[in-house]
Amino acid sequence: MCCASHKTFTFVSIGIRNSYLLIVYKTVSQRLIAAAKRMSTKENVQKWLTRSINDPIIKILSKNSNLTKTQLETLLIDFLAANLAEKSLTNEEKALLRLSKAGTSRGAFNHTLKQARKNVIQSIYTILLLGYLGIFDDTRLDPYLEVASKLRDYVSAYQNVLSNEALATEHLRIVSMLREELESSLEKLSNSKSLSKL
């Protein structure tokens, strides 16, 4: 689900029994890329960033991730800029898109982007290591697999609602219920004791 190039961004999955643990998955929609292309002004990009960062599910996931809020914002800007077809932005131009009022230097942007990418890579390697060691076969991780499945279902349902404006109010209600259930599950699983309960 992307633009003319039909790029699909799907990241690492580890086989668990007969299913997959999808660590990070995100499919870039045609609407997202089209919206990004329409975002020619700093103000529009910053509005998109603010909406994204303030999404309740993104807040829960980022709070429990290895990324700081600034690193997440920087990665989003880098991603958005990479998918704008008209022209590529320099890191200096990307730095100007940050939400901070004082502005960010190119050097600070580059440093934060480097840290964010390193944290993402380390997280992926941690998952690969745990998979290699067979830790994913432990039943204590089943709730995480279930929440990953719920997250995938929510993203799919949300994308369906976005792609079909004629969907009934009932579909919107279902998506809202999925979001609330997902938020609750994510909050419960963010406690480190959740791995020791079984």
Z-matrix of the N, CA and C atoms (Angstrom, degrees):
N
C 1 1.423
C 2 1.505 1 109.07
N 3 1.273 2 117.06 1 87.19
C 4 1.446 3 122.03 2 -178.04
C 5 1.509 4 110.01 3 -144.84
N 6 1.276 5 115.35 4 -157.92
C 7 1.447 6 120.89 5 -177.12
C 8 1.522 7 110.50 6 -88.15
N 9 1.342 8 115.78 7 -152.35
C 10 1.451 9 120.83 8 -175.90
C 11 1.520 10 112.35 9 -56.78
N 12 1.311 11 117.33 10 -33.99
C 13 1.459 12 120.16 11 -178.05
C 14 1.520 13 112.76 12 -76.65
N 15 1.333 14 117.96 13 -12.74
C 16 1.467 15 124.01 14 179.22
C 17 1.517 16 112.39 15 53.21
N 18 1.332 17 115.80 16 40.91
C 19 1.464 18 119.64 17 176.09
C 20 1.523 19 108.40 18 -68.79
N 21 1.297 20 116.37 19 142.23
C 22 1.456 21 120.86 20 172.30
C 23 1.513 22 106.65 21 -125.12
N 24 1.322 23 115.34 22 125.04
C 25 1.453 24 120.65 23 -179.51
C 26 1.519 25 107.68 24 -103.75
N 27 1.315 26 116.97 25 108.17
C 28 1.449 27 121.13 26 175.97
C 29 1.509 28 106.19 27 -129.84
N 30 1.320 29 115.36 28 129.51
C 31 1.451 30 120.05 29 -175.02
C 32 1.522 31 110.57 30 -107.57
N 33 1.287 32 117.06 31 168.49
C 34 1.448 33 131.69 32 -174.73
C 35 1.525 34 116.07 33 -18.46
N 36 1.301 35 115.16 34 129.60
C 37 1.460 36 119.37 35 168.37
C 38 1.520 37 107.67 36 -132.37
N 39 1.312 38 116.77 37 145.22
C 40 1.458 39 122.90 38 -177.16
C 41 1.524 40 106.80 39 -118.17
N 42 1.342 41 116.77 40 132.94
C 43 1.456 42 119.52 41 179.28
C 44 1.516 43 111.29 42 -71.81
N 45 1.309 44 116.74 43 132.42
C 46 1.458 45 122.41 44 176.62
C 47 1.505 46 106.10 45 -131.46
N 48 1.308 47 114.99 46 119.35
C 49 1.454 48 120.94 47 -173.86
C 50 1.523 49 107.73 48 46.74
N 51 1.301 50 118.96 49 -119.06
C 52 1.461 51 119.98 50 179.76
C 53 1.526 52 112.35 51 -103.65
N 54 1.322 53 117.12 52 4.79
C 55 1.460 54 119.50 53 -179.88
C 56 1.518 55 109.56 54 -116.71
N 57 1.306 56 116.44 55 -175.65
C 58 1.461 57 120.91 56 -178.90
C 59 1.512 58 110.52 57 -123.68
N 60 1.312 59 115.12 58 140.19
C 61 1.456 60 121.27 59 170.12
C 62 1.517 61 105.02 60 -93.05
N 63 1.266 62 115.18 61 112.40
C 64 1.451 63 119.70 62 -179.29
C 65 1.515 64 107.37 63 -91.79
N 66 1.318 65 117.76 64 103.47
C 67 1.446 66 123.48 65 -173.49
C 68 1.531 67 109.76 66 -68.72
N 69 1.261 68 116.00 67 -59.42
C 70 1.443 69 119.95 68 178.47
C 71 1.507 70 106.37 69 -131.15
N 72 1.306 71 116.21 70 124.01
C 73 1.447 72 116.41 71 175.65
C 74 1.502 73 109.07 72 -140.47
N 75 1.248 74 114.03 73 140.06
C 76 1.454 75 120.21 74 179.79
C 77 1.503 76 106.79 75 -159.94
N 78 1.279 77 116.89 76 123.38
C 79 1.438 78 121.05 77 174.70
C 80 1.514 79 107.26 78 -104.35
N 81 1.300 80 116.02 79 128.33
C 82 1.451 81 120.31 80 -175.92
C 83 1.520 82 108.68 81 -84.47
N 84 1.301 83 116.33 82 119.75
C 85 1.466 84 120.71 83 -174.00
C 86 1.515 85 112.64 84 -81.70
N 87 1.304 86 114.84 85 157.93
C 88 1.457 87 120.34 86 175.47
C 89 1.515 88 109.38 87 -60.71
N 90 1.318 89 116.54 88 -37.55
C 91 1.464 90 120.07 89 -179.78
C 92 1.522 91 111.25 90 -65.59
N 93 1.329 92 117.48 91 -39.90
C 94 1.460 93 120.41 92 -179.68
C 95 1.518 94 110.36 93 -63.68
N 96 1.324 95 116.85 94 -46.81
C 97 1.453 96 120.63 95 -179.28
C 98 1.526 97 110.06 96 -66.58
N 99 1.330 98 116.98 97 -41.71
C 100 1.468 99 120.01 98 177.89
C 101 1.523 100 110.08 99 -61.98
N 102 1.324 101 116.32 100 -41.69
C 103 1.468 102 119.80 101 178.50
C 104 1.523 103 110.16 102 -64.58
N 105 1.318 104 116.44 103 -40.12
C 106 1.463 105 120.29 104 179.51
C 107 1.526 106 110.66 105 -62.06
N 108 1.328 107 116.51 106 -39.28
C 109 1.460 108 120.15 107 179.91
C 110 1.523 109 111.20 108 -66.60
N 111 1.321 110 116.17 109 -32.16
C 112 1.464 111 119.79 110 178.53
C 113 1.529 112 111.48 111 -75.68
N 114 1.312 113 116.72 112 -17.19
C 115 1.463 114 120.82 113 -177.24
C 116 1.517 115 110.23 114 -82.82
N 117 1.304 116 115.91 115 80.02
C 118 1.454 117 118.74 116 -177.33
C 119 1.517 118 112.12 117 -91.20
N 120 1.303 119 117.29 118 -15.60
C 121 1.459 120 118.77 119 -178.18
C 122 1.520 121 111.25 120 -105.13
N 123 1.314 122 114.20 121 155.02
C 124 1.455 123 120.76 122 178.16
C 125 1.521 124 110.26 123 -58.99
N 126 1.308 125 116.77 124 -40.49
C 127 1.463 126 121.33 125 -178.65
C 128 1.529 127 111.73 126 -60.79
N 129 1.324 128 117.06 127 -43.65
C 130 1.466 129 120.24 128 179.54
C 131 1.519 130 112.26 129 -66.36
N 132 1.324 131 116.48 130 -40.09
C 133 1.460 132 120.18 131 178.28
C 134 1.526 133 109.36 132 -64.16
N 135 1.323 134 116.30 133 -42.87
C 136 1.458 135 119.63 134 -179.11
C 137 1.533 136 111.65 135 -67.31
N 138 1.319 137 117.89 136 -33.89
C 139 1.473 138 120.23 137 175.18
C 140 1.524 139 109.82 138 -63.74
N 141 1.339 140 116.88 139 -42.82
C 142 1.464 141 121.03 140 178.48
C 143 1.525 142 110.30 141 -62.58
N 144 1.337 143 116.21 142 -44.01
C 145 1.467 144 120.84 143 178.74
C 146 1.527 145 110.64 144 -60.59
N 147 1.319 146 116.44 145 -45.79
C 148 1.465 147 121.00 146 -178.64
C 149 1.521 148 110.35 147 -61.64
N 150 1.332 149 117.63 148 -45.56
C 151 1.474 150 120.73 149 178.09
C 152 1.526 151 110.42 150 -61.59
N 153 1.312 152 116.94 151 -42.55
C 154 1.469 153 120.21 152 -178.83
C 155 1.519 154 111.07 153 -65.03
N 156 1.309 155 117.43 154 -48.37
C 157 1.460 156 121.73 155 -176.59
C 158 1.524 157 111.42 156 -68.20
N 159 1.324 158 117.58 157 -28.25
C 160 1.461 159 121.31 158 -179.20
C 161 1.523 160 113.53 159 -90.46
N 162 1.318 161 118.13 160 0.49
C 163 1.460 162 121.15 161 175.31
C 164 1.530 163 107.85 162 -61.25
N 165 1.346 164 118.70 163 130.96
C 166 1.473 165 120.57 164 -175.56
C 167 1.534 166 113.97 165 -57.40
N 168 1.304 167 117.59 166 -39.69
C 169 1.473 168 120.01 167 -179.56
C 170 1.525 169 110.07 168 -70.48
N 171 1.321 170 116.82 169 -41.45
C 172 1.464 171 119.26 170 177.69
C 173 1.528 172 110.23 171 -62.63
N 174 1.321 173 117.23 172 -37.76
C 175 1.469 174 120.27 173 178.11
C 176 1.526 175 111.10 174 -60.32
N 177 1.329 176 117.00 175 -46.16
C 178 1.470 177 120.94 176 -179.35
C 179 1.524 178 110.34 177 -65.02
N 180 1.339 179 116.34 178 -46.97
C 181 1.457 180 119.83 179 -178.68
C 182 1.523 181 111.70 180 -64.33
N 183 1.320 182 117.25 181 -42.68
C 184 1.469 183 118.93 182 -177.46
C 185 1.523 184 111.90 183 -71.24
N 186 1.336 185 116.64 184 -33.90
C 187 1.465 186 120.31 185 178.12
C 188 1.537 187 110.88 186 -60.28
N 189 1.319 188 116.21 187 -31.44
C 190 1.462 189 121.20 188 -176.86
C 191 1.530 190 112.58 189 -105.67
N 192 1.309 191 116.66 190 14.37
C 193 1.463 192 120.31 191 179.55
C 194 1.523 193 110.26 192 -99.87
N 195 1.316 194 115.91 193 -178.75
C 196 1.465 195 121.72 194 177.13
C 197 1.520 196 111.83 195 -91.56
N 198 1.322 197 117.67 196 12.30
C 199 1.457 198 121.23 197 -178.63
C 200 1.522 199 110.27 198 -109.76
N 201 1.320 200 115.52 199 138.57
C 202 1.456 201 119.26 200 171.87
C 203 1.529 202 107.65 201 -77.77
N 204 1.319 203 116.54 202 166.83
C 205 1.464 204 120.71 203 178.07
C 206 1.531 205 110.20 204 -59.27
N 207 1.321 206 116.62 205 -41.16
C 208 1.467 207 121.73 206 179.84
C 209 1.526 208 110.92 207 -65.35
N 210 1.341 209 116.90 208 -40.10
C 211 1.467 210 119.72 209 178.64
C 212 1.527 211 110.84 210 -66.23
N 213 1.329 212 116.89 211 -40.40
C 214 1.461 213 120.02 212 178.12
C 215 1.521 214 110.49 213 -63.24
N 216 1.319 215 116.61 214 -45.43
C 217 1.460 216 120.97 215 178.15
C 218 1.530 217 110.84 216 -58.71
N 219 1.323 218 116.35 217 -43.16
C 220 1.463 219 121.65 218 -179.60
C 221 1.526 220 110.79 219 -64.75
N 222 1.333 221 117.37 220 -42.86
C 223 1.468 222 120.03 221 177.02
C 224 1.528 223 111.53 222 -63.23
N 225 1.327 224 116.98 223 -40.04
C 226 1.469 225 120.42 224 178.26
C 227 1.529 226 111.00 225 -63.13
N 228 1.318 227 116.85 226 -42.25
C 229 1.465 228 120.45 227 177.90
C 230 1.524 229 109.84 228 -63.20
N 231 1.326 230 116.90 229 -44.55
C 232 1.461 231 121.27 230 179.74
C 233 1.528 232 110.67 231 -61.81
N 234 1.333 233 116.33 232 -43.12
C 235 1.464 234 121.20 233 178.46
C 236 1.519 235 110.46 234 -63.59
N 237 1.310 236 116.93 235 -47.54
C 238 1.454 237 121.90 236 -178.74
C 239 1.521 238 110.28 237 -60.61
N 240 1.311 239 116.43 238 -46.00
C 241 1.464 240 120.88 239 -179.36
C 242 1.528 241 111.65 240 -64.47
N 243 1.320 242 117.09 241 -36.54
C 244 1.471 243 120.72 242 -179.70
C 245 1.518 244 111.76 243 -68.35
N 246 1.326 245 117.50 244 -23.01
C 247 1.457 246 120.92 245 -177.20
C 248 1.520 247 113.50 246 -101.88
N 249 1.313 248 116.94 247 6.70
C 250 1.453 249 120.35 248 172.89
C 251 1.523 250 107.36 249 -85.91
N 252 1.308 251 116.78 250 118.11
C 253 1.455 252 121.01 251 -172.40
C 254 1.534 253 113.46 252 -77.49
N 255 1.340 254 117.40 253 -26.53
C 256 1.460 255 118.87 254 -173.16
C 257 1.531 256 112.84 255 -61.11
N 258 1.315 257 116.39 256 -50.81
C 259 1.471 258 119.53 257 178.94
C 260 1.519 259 108.68 258 -157.35
N 261 1.309 260 115.32 259 152.30
C 262 1.462 261 117.85 260 177.15
C 263 1.526 262 108.25 261 -85.58
N 264 1.317 263 114.27 262 144.36
C 265 1.458 264 120.24 263 -179.40
C 266 1.520 265 109.63 264 -94.51
N 267 1.311 266 115.86 265 144.43
C 268 1.457 267 120.26 266 173.47
C 269 1.532 268 107.52 267 -76.35
N 270 1.318 269 116.72 268 162.72
C 271 1.465 270 119.86 269 177.53
C 272 1.524 271 111.10 270 -64.72
N 273 1.311 272 117.31 271 -27.50
C 274 1.460 273 120.22 272 175.70
C 275 1.532 274 110.21 273 -66.10
N 276 1.333 275 116.88 274 -42.05
C 277 1.473 276 121.20 275 176.87
C 278 1.530 277 110.73 276 -67.18
N 279 1.329 278 115.95 277 -38.62
C 280 1.472 279 119.98 278 177.85
C 281 1.525 280 110.39 279 -63.41
N 282 1.314 281 116.74 280 -39.76
C 283 1.470 282 121.06 281 -179.25
C 284 1.526 283 110.67 282 -60.66
N 285 1.314 284 117.23 283 -33.34
C 286 1.463 285 120.96 284 179.72
C 287 1.530 286 112.39 285 -69.63
N 288 1.336 287 116.85 286 -15.66
C 289 1.470 288 121.08 287 -179.47
C 290 1.523 289 112.54 288 -85.17
N 291 1.321 290 117.57 289 -10.22
C 292 1.462 291 120.76 290 -179.02
C 293 1.512 292 110.54 291 -58.60
N 294 1.319 293 116.74 292 154.02
C 295 1.457 294 122.46 293 -176.73
C 296 1.521 295 113.77 294 -78.52
N 297 1.318 296 117.26 295 -15.00
C 298 1.465 297 119.71 296 -177.71
C 299 1.526 298 109.90 297 -63.55
N 300 1.316 299 115.11 298 140.15
C 301 1.469 300 121.03 299 -176.91
C 302 1.526 301 111.58 300 -70.08
N 303 1.311 302 116.61 301 -35.08
C 304 1.460 303 121.34 302 -175.31
C 305 1.526 304 112.45 303 -75.45
N 306 1.290 305 117.33 304 -14.81
C 307 1.456 306 119.60 305 -175.78
C 308 1.513 307 110.96 306 86.87
N 309 1.293 308 115.88 307 161.00
C 310 1.459 309 121.40 308 -177.85
C 311 1.515 310 108.32 309 -130.24
N 312 1.318 311 116.14 310 136.54
C 313 1.463 312 119.68 311 177.88
C 314 1.525 313 109.86 312 -74.03
N 315 1.315 314 115.26 313 160.90
C 316 1.462 315 120.34 314 177.78
C 317 1.524 316 110.17 315 -61.05
N 318 1.329 317 116.38 316 -39.99
C 319 1.459 318 120.79 317 -179.51
C 320 1.520 319 112.00 318 -63.14
N 321 1.335 320 116.54 319 -43.66
C 322 1.467 321 120.32 320 178.31
C 323 1.526 322 110.40 321 -65.59
N 324 1.332 323 116.98 322 -39.67
C 325 1.469 324 120.71 323 178.00
C 326 1.527 325 109.73 324 -62.02
N 327 1.330 326 116.59 325 -47.89
C 328 1.469 327 121.18 326 179.72
C 329 1.523 328 111.52 327 -59.46
N 330 1.327 329 116.74 328 -43.30
C 331 1.465 330 121.51 329 -179.81
C 332 1.535 331 110.62 330 -62.89
N 333 1.328 332 116.63 331 -46.28
C 334 1.467 333 120.97 332 179.94
C 335 1.522 334 111.01 333 -64.59
N 336 1.328 335 116.85 334 -41.04
C 337 1.463 336 120.83 335 178.63
C 338 1.532 337 110.70 336 -63.35
N 339 1.320 338 116.39 337 -41.72
C 340 1.468 339 120.87 338 178.19
C 341 1.533 340 110.54 339 -62.36
N 342 1.344 341 117.09 340 -45.01
C 343 1.470 342 121.11 341 178.05
C 344 1.533 343 110.91 342 -61.57
N 345 1.330 344 116.44 343 -43.91
C 346 1.465 345 120.53 344 -179.14
C 347 1.522 346 110.96 345 -62.19
N 348 1.311 347 116.35 346 -46.43
C 349 1.475 348 119.85 347 179.39
C 350 1.526 349 110.89 348 -62.18
N 351 1.335 350 116.53 349 -40.48
C 352 1.473 351 120.65 350 178.36
C 353 1.524 352 110.24 351 -62.38
N 354 1.339 353 117.47 352 -43.45
C 355 1.462 354 120.73 353 179.22
C 356 1.523 355 111.74 354 -63.70
N 357 1.317 356 117.19 355 -39.32
C 358 1.467 357 120.58 356 178.33
C 359 1.528 358 109.93 357 -64.65
N 360 1.320 359 116.60 358 -46.38
C 361 1.469 360 120.77 359 179.75
C 362 1.524 361 110.63 360 -61.58
N 363 1.340 362 117.41 361 -43.12
C 364 1.461 363 120.20 362 178.88
C 365 1.527 364 111.45 363 -63.75
N 366 1.313 365 117.45 364 -37.69
C 367 1.465 366 120.55 365 177.29
C 368 1.523 367 110.77 366 -63.91
N 369 1.303 368 116.49 367 -42.74
C 370 1.469 369 120.58 368 179.08
C 371 1.531 370 109.94 369 -64.22
N 372 1.326 371 116.84 370 -43.03
C 373 1.462 372 119.53 371 178.66
C 374 1.532 373 111.74 372 -65.22
N 375 1.310 374 117.47 373 -33.99
C 376 1.467 375 120.22 374 176.06
C 377 1.521 376 109.65 375 -62.07
N 378 1.311 377 116.99 376 -44.28
C 379 1.462 378 121.28 377 178.55
C 380 1.534 379 110.53 378 -63.83
N 381 1.323 380 116.30 379 -43.17
C 382 1.472 381 119.69 380 177.82
C 383 1.527 382 111.14 381 -61.04
N 384 1.327 383 116.85 382 -43.54
C 385 1.466 384 121.91 383 178.94
C 386 1.524 385 110.94 384 -60.78
N 387 1.334 386 117.32 385 -48.10
C 388 1.466 387 120.84 386 -179.74
C 389 1.529 388 111.16 387 -63.04
N 390 1.334 389 115.95 388 -38.04
C 391 1.460 390 119.47 389 176.83
C 392 1.518 391 111.59 390 -65.38
N 393 1.321 392 116.98 391 -42.87
C 394 1.459 393 122.07 392 179.45
C 395 1.522 394 111.41 393 -62.58
N 396 1.332 395 116.18 394 -37.01
C 397 1.462 396 120.91 395 -179.63
C 398 1.533 397 112.90 396 -79.36
N 399 1.324 398 116.66 397 -5.19
C 400 1.459 399 120.73 398 177.72
C 401 1.518 400 114.46 399 81.65
N 402 1.307 401 117.04 400 12.45
C 403 1.462 402 120.23 401 -177.77
C 404 1.529 403 111.48 402 -67.89
N 405 1.306 404 118.35 403 -24.39
C 406 1.464 405 120.60 404 -179.06
C 407 1.524 406 112.76 405 -70.85
N 408 1.317 407 117.45 406 -10.27
C 409 1.463 408 120.13 407 176.54
C 410 1.528 409 111.45 408 -81.11
N 411 1.311 410 117.58 409 -8.93
C 412 1.461 411 123.10 410 179.12
C 413 1.530 412 109.71 411 -70.01
N 414 1.318 413 116.86 412 131.78
C 415 1.467 414 120.84 413 -177.44
C 416 1.529 415 112.56 414 -66.70
N 417 1.325 416 117.87 415 -17.51
C 418 1.465 417 120.04 416 177.93
C 419 1.524 418 112.16 417 -64.02
N 420 1.329 419 116.99 418 -18.06
C 421 1.462 420 120.10 419 179.97
C 422 1.529 421 112.40 420 -90.94
N 423 1.325 422 117.79 421 -5.50
C 424 1.474 423 120.73 422 -179.73
C 425 1.527 424 113.16 423 -54.97
N 426 1.339 425 119.89 424 -41.57
C 427 1.466 426 118.24 425 177.94
C 428 1.530 427 113.02 426 -60.48
N 429 1.331 428 117.26 427 -32.38
C 430 1.459 429 120.32 428 178.07
C 431 1.527 430 110.80 429 -70.68
N 432 1.326 431 115.73 430 -36.12
C 433 1.467 432 119.77 431 176.43
C 434 1.523 433 110.01 432 -65.61
N 435 1.321 434 115.63 433 -40.32
C 436 1.464 435 120.06 434 178.81
C 437 1.524 436 111.06 435 -64.00
N 438 1.320 437 117.24 436 -42.62
C 439 1.469 438 119.47 437 -179.69
C 440 1.531 439 110.02 438 -69.29
N 441 1.319 440 118.19 439 -32.23
C 442 1.472 441 120.60 440 175.40
C 443 1.528 442 109.80 441 -64.13
N 444 1.324 443 116.79 442 -39.86
C 445 1.460 444 121.26 443 176.94
C 446 1.526 445 110.80 444 -65.91
N 447 1.337 446 117.30 445 -41.86
C 448 1.468 447 121.12 446 177.29
C 449 1.524 448 110.93 447 -62.76
N 450 1.316 449 116.05 448 -39.34
C 451 1.455 450 120.48 449 179.02
C 452 1.531 451 110.59 450 -63.65
N 453 1.309 452 115.60 451 -43.43
C 454 1.470 453 120.50 452 177.59
C 455 1.526 454 110.27 453 -62.12
N 456 1.351 455 117.78 454 -43.56
C 457 1.460 456 121.79 455 178.38
C 458 1.523 457 111.11 456 -62.50
N 459 1.326 458 116.28 457 -41.87
C 460 1.460 459 120.53 458 179.95
C 461 1.527 460 110.55 459 -63.45
N 462 1.335 461 117.06 460 -46.84
C 463 1.463 462 120.69 461 179.99
C 464 1.523 463 110.07 462 -60.01
N 465 1.315 464 116.45 463 -43.51
C 466 1.465 465 120.68 464 178.90
C 467 1.529 466 111.55 465 -62.80
N 468 1.324 467 117.01 466 -46.73
C 469 1.471 468 121.00 467 179.66
C 470 1.522 469 110.66 468 -63.85
N 471 1.314 470 116.78 469 -40.82
C 472 1.463 471 121.35 470 179.90
C 473 1.530 472 110.19 471 -64.56
N 474 1.322 473 116.62 472 -42.15
C 475 1.461 474 120.42 473 178.96
C 476 1.530 475 110.68 474 -64.73
N 477 1.327 476 117.37 475 -37.50
C 478 1.460 477 120.67 476 177.30
C 479 1.518 478 111.21 477 -63.28
N 480 1.322 479 116.51 478 -41.36
C 481 1.462 480 120.49 479 178.63
C 482 1.527 481 109.69 480 -64.43
N 483 1.320 482 116.91 481 -42.87
C 484 1.463 483 120.30 482 -179.80
C 485 1.525 484 112.31 483 -65.77
N 486 1.324 485 116.67 484 -35.80
C 487 1.459 486 119.60 485 -175.64
C 488 1.521 487 112.95 486 -82.89
N 489 1.329 488 117.55 487 -14.56
C 490 1.463 489 120.42 488 -178.56
C 491 1.524 490 109.16 489 -129.34
N 492 1.316 491 115.50 490 93.22
C 493 1.458 492 120.49 491 -176.56
C 494 1.526 493 112.48 492 -66.05
N 495 1.320 494 117.28 493 -16.29
C 496 1.460 495 120.54 494 -177.41
C 497 1.535 496 112.77 495 -87.17
N 498 1.331 497 117.17 496 2.39
C 499 1.460 498 119.37 497 -179.54
C 500 1.520 499 110.94 498 -60.90
N 501 1.284 500 114.96 499 145.38
C 502 1.460 501 121.55 500 -177.08
C 503 1.522 502 111.40 501 -70.79
N 504 1.306 503 114.46 502 162.35
C 505 1.457 504 122.16 503 177.10
C 506 1.518 505 110.59 504 -57.30
N 507 1.321 506 116.94 505 -30.90
C 508 1.466 507 121.63 506 179.80
C 509 1.527 508 110.97 507 -60.10
N 510 1.330 509 117.37 508 -40.73
C 511 1.462 510 120.80 509 178.40
C 512 1.534 511 110.53 510 -63.90
N 513 1.324 512 116.06 511 -40.28
C 514 1.464 513 119.62 512 178.48
C 515 1.524 514 110.76 513 -64.71
N 516 1.327 515 116.61 514 -37.99
C 517 1.458 516 121.30 515 178.15
C 518 1.528 517 110.35 516 -64.40
N 519 1.325 518 116.85 517 -41.60
C 520 1.462 519 121.73 518 179.43
C 521 1.531 520 110.44 519 -63.65
N 522 1.321 521 116.94 520 -43.48
C 523 1.462 522 120.81 521 178.17
C 524 1.526 523 109.99 522 -62.21
N 525 1.303 524 116.65 523 -40.68
C 526 1.462 525 120.82 524 178.28
C 527 1.532 526 110.99 525 -63.55
N 528 1.329 527 116.51 526 -41.77
C 529 1.473 528 120.24 527 177.86
C 530 1.524 529 110.67 528 -64.37
N 531 1.329 530 116.86 529 -42.38
C 532 1.467 531 120.71 530 177.63
C 533 1.521 532 110.35 531 -59.58
N 534 1.336 533 116.53 532 -42.63
C 535 1.460 534 120.60 533 -179.95
C 536 1.529 535 110.88 534 -62.04
N 537 1.331 536 116.99 535 -45.15
C 538 1.466 537 120.48 536 -179.58
C 539 1.526 538 111.29 537 -63.68
N 540 1.321 539 116.95 538 -42.37
C 541 1.464 540 121.02 539 178.47
C 542 1.526 541 110.68 540 -64.33
N 543 1.314 542 115.57 541 -41.04
C 544 1.457 543 121.03 542 179.40
C 545 1.522 544 111.09 543 -65.05
N 546 1.327 545 117.36 544 -44.17
C 547 1.464 546 121.27 545 178.09
C 548 1.526 547 110.49 546 -59.02
N 549 1.318 548 116.45 547 -44.94
C 550 1.460 549 120.93 548 179.96
C 551 1.529 550 111.09 549 -62.13
N 552 1.317 551 116.84 550 -46.50
C 553 1.470 552 121.24 551 179.92
C 554 1.526 553 111.48 552 -62.40
N 555 1.316 554 116.54 553 -43.16
C 556 1.464 555 120.18 554 -179.56
C 557 1.525 556 111.22 555 -64.05
N 558 1.316 557 116.35 556 -40.83
C 559 1.468 558 119.75 557 178.83
C 560 1.528 559 110.81 558 -62.90
N 561 1.343 560 117.39 559 -44.00
C 562 1.467 561 121.28 560 179.97
C 563 1.524 562 111.27 561 -61.35
N 564 1.328 563 116.17 562 -42.65
C 565 1.464 564 120.49 563 -175.17
C 566 1.528 565 113.03 564 -77.80
N 567 1.323 566 117.61 565 -11.05
C 568 1.463 567 119.01 566 -177.93
C 569 1.535 568 112.38 567 -75.89
N 570 1.298 569 116.88 568 -11.92
C 571 1.470 570 121.59 569 177.64
C 572 1.530 571 109.01 570 -77.24
N 573 1.324 572 117.09 571 129.03
C 574 1.465 573 119.95 572 -177.76
C 575 1.531 574 112.69 573 -62.95
N 576 1.331 575 117.55 574 -21.66
C 577 1.469 576 119.92 575 178.18
C 578 1.520 577 111.83 576 -72.89
N 579 1.305 578 117.99 577 -14.44
C 580 1.460 579 119.61 578 -178.46
C 581 1.531 580 111.61 579 -63.68
N 582 1.314 581 119.13 580 -23.84
C 583 1.464 582 121.88 581 177.06
C 584 1.523 583 112.01 582 -78.65
N 585 1.307 584 118.52 583 -18.96
C 586 1.474 585 120.21 584 -177.11
C 587 1.511 586 113.32 585 -100.04
N 588 1.326 587 118.20 586 0.58
C 589 1.457 588 121.12 587 -173.25
C 590 1.505 589 114.12 588 -74.02
N 591 1.298 590 119.05 589 -23.69
C 592 1.474 591 119.56 590 -177.50
C 593 1.500 592 112.37 591 -100.18
